[in-house]
Amino acid sequence: MADLTPVGTRLTEALLPLELAPRDRLRLRSLSRWNALRGVRVGLTVAVLLLLLIGANLATPLYPALQARLGLTPVDTTVLFTVYVFALVPVLAAVGHWSDQLGRRALVLPAVALAAAGDAVFASAGSLGELALGRGIQGVAVGLATGAAGAALADLLPDRPSVAAKLTLAASAGGVALGPLLGATLARGADPVVTPFLLHAIALLALCVPLALLHPRSPGSEATASAARVAATRTSLRPRSLSLPRRGRGVFLLAAATGFVSYAVFGVYLSLAPSYAASLLHTRAPLAGAGVAALLLGASASAQLLARPTRSRVVPALGMTGLAAGLGLVVLAGYAHVPALLFVGSVLAGASQGLAFRALFTQASAALEPGQRASQLSTLWVVVYLGSSLPIVGVGFLARAYGILPAFATFAAVAATACLALAAGALRARD
């Protein structure tokens, strides 16, 4: 993966095809000998992020079936959402810097294999505890890969940092959007949980093959590389406190806060969308709730892919204002019983979030220090992923006590207020 483009290596040299590669700088005794071109490596990195995030969200439309089969309560479902993040965040915080020392693939490849194991555990689960174990394994896998894969894209595209940021965000949001749709579409047979997770596990294991064959193009001899790995194991792999870049801290923290609020909206949407859509659209079809969630997340991913990079403060300010307005329309749809407002509000909220977070994330990524890319990127993602866990717990208890619509309306009011505060902060932000 991206440890193939180490700091100090010229981009033109790093991207040479196999027949022109500097063989004295490749550890050709390694079992991994595929000296793939940059485009292939970028594609594999994007595939890792996309597949891992798809798997983490496959179960969203399947929870009603699991509730019926295992007698789960709405609080149990909320617990399953949060277990994933509570497993992800500590791993991301503790080992996010490892790929800066060991290389990107050293974390990405085990993460993909571990995610396949999580699929197997979740698909065969017969109790809440087993479901939670499967979700926890998925969280650990995403925690291992998130910082490493994001840093991999930045390493592979040093001449196009905005493209690296675009691909990171689009793959992440796209995976979250596609997961529920694929889960609902593939849910077939007497046990609708098995087929989606079985097929996803097969795709992950297939992805392991090219990742294992890919040559980690680290400079130096095998002996030097081995000595470096030993030194890294003894000193550099100890857990560290979360680190911030020396420059651009203001926009970095603003991006993290924007991500926290954005992923809080994503998490609540994924948690409540099936029930909210069912009550508003008068249908229990799994695709209805998955489709509503996909509108929000798909609009976000599309905006991140299509938006041009910008350093304008107005774009994130307008984006967060649009997110607040979209949430208002979704709440109004429930009270006015107008499904069209649900669709329009979801698309507006998603597209606005995508524009805002893309602009801020690109600026924050530009401030990362090359030798600590994974560590500092992990700091940002720790904050972002906390947003998709903590608010869900509170909203879940509110929904149980007062109903889905009042719970969502309360959350939307708080989130919209935070969006407007962040919009004001974006206008006043300094690097």
C-alpha positions as CSV (number, residue, x, y, z in Angstrom):
1,M,0.0,0.0,0.0
2,A,1.2,3.5,0.6
3,D,4.3,2.6,2.6
4,L,5.5,2.0,-0.9
5,T,6.1,5.7,-1.3
6,P,8.3,6.6,1.7
7,V,9.3,10.1,2.6
8,G,12.4,11.1,0.6
9,T,11.6,8.9,-2.4
10,R,11.0,10.8,-5.6
11,L,7.5,10.3,-6.9
12,T,8.7,9.3,-10.4
13,E,10.9,6.6,-8.9
14,A,8.2,5.3,-6.7
15,L,5.8,4.8,-9.6
16,L,8.1,3.1,-12.0
17,P,6.8,-0.2,-13.5
18,L,8.3,-3.5,-12.5
19,E,10.8,-3.7,-15.4
20,L,12.3,-0.3,-14.6
21,A,12.1,-0.4,-10.8
22,P,15.3,0.1,-8.8
23,R,15.7,-3.5,-7.8
24,D,18.5,-2.7,-5.3
25,R,15.9,-0.8,-3.3
26,L,13.3,-3.6,-3.4
27,R,13.4,-6.5,-0.9
28,L,12.9,-9.1,-3.6
29,R,13.4,-12.0,-1.2
30,S,10.0,-11.1,0.3
31,L,7.0,-13.3,-0.6
32,S,5.2,-10.2,-1.8
33,R,6.8,-9.3,-5.1
34,W,4.0,-7.6,-7.0
35,N,5.5,-4.1,-7.8
36,A,2.2,-2.6,-8.9
37,L,1.7,0.8,-10.3
38,R,0.3,3.8,-8.4
39,G,-3.2,3.5,-9.8
40,V,-3.5,-0.1,-8.7
41,R,-2.3,0.7,-5.2
42,V,-4.7,3.7,-5.0
43,G,-7.6,1.4,-6.2
44,L,-6.8,-1.2,-3.6
45,T,-6.6,1.3,-0.8
46,V,-10.0,2.8,-1.8
47,A,-11.4,-0.8,-2.0
48,V,-10.3,-1.4,1.6
49,L,-12.0,1.6,2.9
50,L,-15.1,1.0,0.9
51,L,-15.5,-2.6,1.8
52,L,-14.8,-2.1,5.5
53,L,-17.4,0.6,5.8
54,I,-19.9,-1.4,3.8
55,G,-19.5,-4.3,6.2
56,A,-19.8,-2.1,9.2
57,N,-23.3,-0.9,8.0
58,L,-24.7,-4.1,6.3
59,A,-26.7,-4.9,9.4
60,T,-28.7,-1.6,9.6
61,P,-31.8,-2.8,7.7
62,L,-31.5,-6.2,9.3
63,Y,-32.0,-5.2,12.9
64,P,-35.9,-5.6,12.7
65,A,-35.4,-9.2,11.7
66,L,-32.8,-9.7,14.4
67,Q,-35.2,-8.2,16.9
68,A,-37.9,-10.6,15.9
69,R,-35.6,-13.6,15.9
70,L,-33.7,-13.0,19.1
71,G,-36.2,-10.8,21.0
72,L,-34.0,-7.7,21.1
73,T,-35.2,-4.4,22.4
74,P,-34.6,-1.0,20.9
75,V,-32.0,-0.4,23.6
76,D,-30.2,-3.6,22.5
77,T,-30.1,-2.3,19.0
78,T,-28.6,0.9,20.2
79,V,-26.0,-1.1,22.2
80,L,-25.0,-2.9,19.0
81,F,-24.5,0.4,17.2
82,T,-22.3,1.8,20.0
83,V,-20.3,-1.4,20.6
84,Y,-18.8,-1.0,17.1
85,V,-17.6,2.6,17.8
86,F,-16.4,1.8,21.4
87,A,-14.2,-0.9,19.9
88,L,-13.1,1.2,17.0
89,V,-12.1,4.4,18.9
90,P,-9.6,2.9,21.5
91,V,-7.9,0.9,18.7
92,L,-7.6,3.9,16.5
93,A,-6.3,6.0,19.4
94,A,-3.8,3.4,20.6
95,V,-2.3,2.0,17.3
96,G,-3.2,4.8,14.8
97,H,0.5,5.7,14.7
98,W,1.8,2.2,14.0
99,S,1.6,2.4,10.2
100,D,3.9,5.4,10.4
101,Q,6.5,3.0,11.8
102,L,5.6,-0.4,10.3
103,G,4.1,0.6,6.9
104,R,0.5,0.9,5.8
105,R,0.0,-2.6,4.7
106,A,1.1,-4.0,8.0
107,L,-2.2,-2.7,9.5
108,V,-4.4,-2.8,6.4
109,L,-4.0,-6.5,5.5
110,P,-4.7,-7.8,9.0
111,A,-7.7,-5.4,9.3
112,V,-9.3,-6.8,6.2
113,A,-8.9,-10.4,7.4
114,L,-10.2,-9.5,10.8
115,A,-13.3,-7.9,9.3
116,A,-14.1,-11.1,7.4
117,A,-13.9,-12.9,10.8
118,G,-16.3,-10.3,12.2
119,D,-18.7,-11.0,9.4
120,A,-18.7,-14.7,10.2
121,V,-19.3,-14.1,13.9
122,F,-22.2,-11.7,13.3
123,A,-23.9,-13.9,10.7
124,S,-23.8,-17.0,12.9
125,A,-24.7,-15.1,16.2
126,G,-27.5,-16.6,18.3
127,S,-27.5,-14.1,21.1
128,L,-27.0,-10.4,21.9
129,G,-23.5,-11.1,23.2
130,E,-22.5,-12.9,20.0
131,L,-23.8,-10.0,17.9
132,A,-21.9,-7.6,20.1
133,L,-18.7,-9.6,19.6
134,G,-19.1,-9.5,15.9
135,R,-19.7,-5.8,15.9
136,G,-16.7,-5.3,18.2
137,I,-14.5,-7.3,15.8
138,Q,-15.7,-5.1,12.9
139,G,-14.9,-2.0,15.0
140,V,-11.4,-3.2,15.7
141,A,-10.8,-3.9,12.0
142,V,-12.0,-0.4,10.9
143,G,-9.9,1.1,13.7
144,L,-6.8,-0.6,12.4
145,A,-7.3,0.4,8.8
146,T,-8.8,3.9,9.0
147,G,-5.7,5.9,9.8
148,A,-3.4,3.7,7.7
149,A,-5.6,3.7,4.6
150,G,-6.1,7.5,4.7
151,A,-2.4,8.0,5.2
152,A,-1.7,5.5,2.4
153,L,-3.7,7.6,-0.1
154,A,-1.9,10.8,1.0
155,D,1.5,9.0,0.5
156,L,0.5,7.7,-2.9
157,L,-0.8,11.0,-4.1
158,P,1.7,13.6,-2.7
159,D,1.3,15.7,-5.9
160,R,-2.5,15.7,-5.6
161,P,-3.5,16.0,-1.9
162,S,-7.0,17.2,-2.7
163,V,-7.6,14.0,-4.7
164,A,-6.3,11.9,-1.7
165,A,-8.7,13.7,0.6
166,K,-11.6,13.3,-1.8
167,L,-11.1,9.6,-2.2
168,T,-10.7,9.0,1.5
169,L,-14.0,10.8,2.3
170,A,-15.9,9.4,-0.7
171,A,-14.9,5.8,0.0
172,S,-15.9,6.2,3.7
173,A,-19.2,7.9,3.1
174,G,-19.9,5.7,0.1
175,G,-19.3,2.6,2.2
176,V,-21.7,3.8,4.9
177,A,-24.3,4.6,2.2
178,L,-24.0,1.3,0.3
179,G,-24.0,-0.9,3.4
180,P,-27.7,-0.6,4.3
181,L,-28.7,-0.8,0.6
182,L,-26.7,-4.0,0.0
183,G,-27.9,-5.4,3.3
184,A,-31.5,-4.9,2.4
185,T,-31.1,-6.1,-1.2
186,L,-29.2,-9.3,-0.3
187,A,-31.4,-10.2,2.7
188,R,-33.0,-13.4,1.4
189,G,-34.2,-16.8,2.6
190,A,-35.2,-18.0,6.1
191,D,-32.2,-16.3,7.7
192,P,-31.7,-12.9,5.9
193,V,-28.6,-12.1,7.9
194,V,-26.4,-14.9,6.5
195,T,-26.3,-14.1,2.8
196,P,-25.2,-10.4,3.0
197,F,-22.4,-11.2,5.5
198,L,-21.3,-14.3,3.8
199,L,-20.9,-12.5,0.4
200,H,-19.1,-9.6,2.1
201,A,-16.7,-12.0,3.9
202,I,-15.9,-13.6,0.5
203,A,-15.2,-10.2,-1.0
204,L,-12.9,-9.3,1.9
205,L,-11.0,-12.5,1.6
206,A,-10.6,-12.0,-2.1
207,L,-9.2,-8.5,-1.4
208,C,-6.6,-10.1,0.9
209,V,-5.0,-11.9,-2.1
210,P,-3.7,-8.8,-4.0
211,L,-2.9,-7.1,-0.7
212,A,-0.7,-10.0,0.3
213,L,1.0,-10.1,-3.1
214,L,1.7,-6.4,-3.2
215,H,5.3,-5.5,-2.5
216,P,5.9,-3.0,0.3
217,R,8.5,-0.8,-1.4
218,S,10.5,0.3,1.6
219,P,13.9,1.6,0.8
220,G,17.0,-0.2,2.1
221,S,18.2,-3.7,2.5
222,E,16.4,-6.5,4.2
223,A,18.7,-6.3,7.2
224,T,18.2,-2.6,7.6
225,A,14.4,-3.0,7.3
226,S,14.5,-5.8,9.9
227,A,16.5,-3.7,12.3
228,A,14.1,-0.8,11.8
229,R,11.2,-3.1,12.6
230,V,12.8,-4.3,15.8
231,A,13.5,-0.7,16.9
232,A,10.0,0.3,16.1
233,T,8.6,-2.6,18.2
234,R,10.7,-1.6,21.2
235,T,10.1,2.1,21.2
236,S,7.7,3.6,18.7
237,L,4.7,1.2,19.0
238,R,3.8,2.1,22.6
239,P,0.5,3.9,22.9
240,R,0.8,7.7,22.5
241,S,-1.4,10.6,23.4
242,L,-3.4,12.0,20.4
243,S,-1.3,14.4,18.4
244,L,-2.2,17.5,16.5
245,P,-0.2,19.0,13.5
246,R,2.0,21.9,14.4
247,R,0.5,24.2,11.8
248,G,-3.1,24.6,10.7
249,R,-4.5,23.5,14.1
250,G,-7.5,25.8,13.9
251,V,-8.8,24.3,10.7
252,F,-7.8,20.8,11.9
253,L,-10.0,21.2,15.1
254,L,-12.8,22.7,13.1
255,A,-12.7,19.7,10.7
256,A,-12.8,17.3,13.6
257,A,-15.8,19.2,15.2
258,T,-17.6,19.3,11.9
259,G,-17.0,15.5,11.5
260,F,-18.3,14.9,15.0
261,V,-21.6,16.6,14.3
262,S,-21.8,15.1,10.8
263,Y,-21.3,11.5,12.0
264,A,-23.7,12.1,14.9
265,V,-26.3,12.8,12.2
266,F,-25.2,9.8,10.2
267,G,-25.4,7.5,13.2
268,V,-28.8,8.6,14.3
269,Y,-30.0,8.3,10.7
270,L,-28.8,4.8,10.4
271,S,-30.2,3.9,13.8
272,L,-33.7,5.5,13.4
273,A,-34.2,5.6,9.6
274,P,-35.8,2.2,9.3
275,S,-38.5,2.9,12.0
276,Y,-38.9,6.6,11.0
277,A,-39.4,5.8,7.4
278,A,-41.7,2.9,8.2
279,S,-44.0,5.1,10.2
280,L,-44.0,8.0,7.6
281,L,-44.2,5.8,4.4
282,H,-46.5,3.1,5.9
283,T,-44.2,0.3,4.9
284,R,-42.0,-2.3,6.7
285,A,-39.9,-3.1,3.7
286,P,-36.2,-3.1,4.7
287,L,-35.3,-1.2,1.5
288,A,-37.4,1.8,2.6
289,G,-35.4,2.6,5.6
290,A,-32.1,1.7,3.9
291,G,-33.1,4.0,1.0
292,V,-33.7,7.0,3.2
293,A,-30.4,6.5,4.9
294,A,-28.7,6.1,1.5
295,L,-30.2,9.4,0.3
296,L,-28.4,11.3,3.1
297,L,-25.1,9.3,2.8
298,G,-25.1,9.0,-1.0
299,A,-25.7,12.8,-1.3
300,S,-22.7,13.3,1.0
301,A,-20.5,11.0,-0.9
302,S,-21.5,12.5,-4.3
303,A,-20.9,16.0,-3.1
304,Q,-17.4,15.0,-1.8
305,L,-16.6,13.5,-5.2
306,L,-17.9,16.3,-7.3
307,A,-16.9,19.3,-5.3
308,R,-13.8,21.3,-6.3
309,P,-11.2,21.9,-3.6
310,T,-11.4,25.3,-2.0
311,R,-10.0,27.3,0.9
312,S,-13.0,29.6,1.0
313,R,-14.5,29.9,4.5
314,V,-17.9,30.5,2.9
315,V,-18.3,26.9,1.6
316,P,-18.1,25.1,5.0
317,A,-20.3,27.8,6.5
318,L,-23.0,27.4,3.9
319,G,-22.6,23.6,4.1
320,M,-23.2,23.4,7.8
321,T,-26.2,25.9,7.5
322,G,-27.6,23.6,4.8
323,L,-27.2,20.6,7.1
324,A,-29.2,22.4,9.8
325,A,-31.9,23.3,7.2
326,G,-32.1,19.7,6.0
327,L,-32.5,18.4,9.5
328,G,-35.4,20.8,10.0
329,L,-37.1,19.5,6.8
330,V,-36.8,15.9,8.0
331,V,-38.4,16.8,11.3
332,L,-41.1,18.8,9.6
333,A,-41.8,15.8,7.4
334,G,-42.7,13.7,10.4
335,Y,-45.0,16.2,12.0
336,A,-46.7,17.3,8.7
337,H,-46.8,13.7,7.3
338,V,-45.2,14.8,4.0
339,P,-42.8,12.1,2.7
340,A,-41.4,14.4,0.1
341,L,-39.9,16.6,2.8
342,L,-38.1,13.6,4.2
343,F,-36.5,12.9,0.8
344,V,-35.7,16.6,0.1
345,G,-34.3,17.2,3.6
346,S,-32.1,14.0,3.4
347,V,-30.6,15.0,0.1
348,L,-30.1,18.7,1.3
349,A,-28.5,17.6,4.6
350,G,-26.2,15.0,2.9
351,A,-25.0,17.3,0.1
352,S,-24.4,20.2,2.4
353,Q,-22.5,18.0,4.9
354,G,-20.4,16.7,2.0
355,L,-19.4,20.1,0.8
356,A,-18.5,21.4,4.3
357,F,-16.6,18.4,5.5
358,R,-14.7,17.9,2.1
359,A,-13.5,21.5,2.2
360,L,-12.3,21.4,5.9
361,F,-10.9,17.8,5.6
362,T,-8.8,18.8,2.6
363,Q,-7.4,21.7,4.4
364,A,-6.7,19.7,7.6
365,S,-5.0,16.9,5.5
366,A,-2.7,19.5,4.0
367,A,-1.5,20.4,7.5
368,L,-0.5,16.8,8.4
369,E,3.2,16.2,8.9
370,P,4.5,13.5,6.5
371,G,6.2,11.4,9.2
372,Q,3.1,11.4,11.4
373,R,0.3,11.3,8.8
374,A,-1.4,8.2,10.2
375,S,-1.1,9.3,13.8
376,Q,-2.5,12.8,13.3
377,L,-5.2,11.5,10.9
378,S,-6.2,9.0,13.5
379,T,-6.7,11.9,16.0
380,L,-9.2,13.5,13.7
381,W,-11.0,10.2,13.1
382,V,-11.2,9.5,16.8
383,V,-13.2,12.7,17.3
384,V,-15.3,12.0,14.2
385,Y,-16.3,8.5,15.2
386,L,-17.1,9.5,18.8
387,G,-19.9,11.5,17.1
388,S,-21.5,8.3,15.7
389,S,-21.7,6.7,19.2
390,L,-22.3,9.0,22.1
391,P,-25.4,10.8,20.7
392,I,-27.0,7.5,19.6
393,V,-27.2,6.3,23.2
394,G,-29.1,9.4,24.3
395,V,-31.4,9.4,21.3
396,G,-32.1,5.6,21.8
397,F,-33.3,6.2,25.4
398,L,-35.4,9.2,24.3
399,A,-37.0,7.1,21.6
400,R,-37.9,4.4,24.1
401,A,-39.4,6.9,26.6
402,Y,-41.1,9.4,24.2
403,G,-41.2,7.9,20.7
404,I,-39.1,8.2,17.6
405,L,-40.4,11.5,16.3
406,P,-39.9,13.5,19.6
407,A,-36.5,11.9,20.1
408,F,-35.3,12.7,16.6
409,A,-36.8,16.3,16.8
410,T,-34.8,16.9,20.0
411,F,-31.6,15.6,18.5
412,A,-32.1,17.6,15.3
413,A,-32.6,20.8,17.3
414,V,-29.3,20.2,19.2
415,A,-27.4,19.2,16.0
416,A,-28.8,22.1,14.0
417,T,-27.6,24.5,16.8
418,A,-24.2,23.0,16.7
419,C,-24.2,23.3,12.9
420,L,-24.9,27.0,13.0
421,A,-22.2,27.5,15.6
422,L,-19.7,25.7,13.4
423,A,-20.8,27.7,10.4
424,A,-20.0,30.9,12.4
425,G,-16.7,29.3,13.5
426,A,-15.8,28.6,9.9
427,L,-16.3,32.2,8.9
428,R,-14.0,33.3,11.7
429,A,-11.4,30.5,11.4
430,R,-7.7,31.1,11.1
431,D,-5.1,28.6,10.0
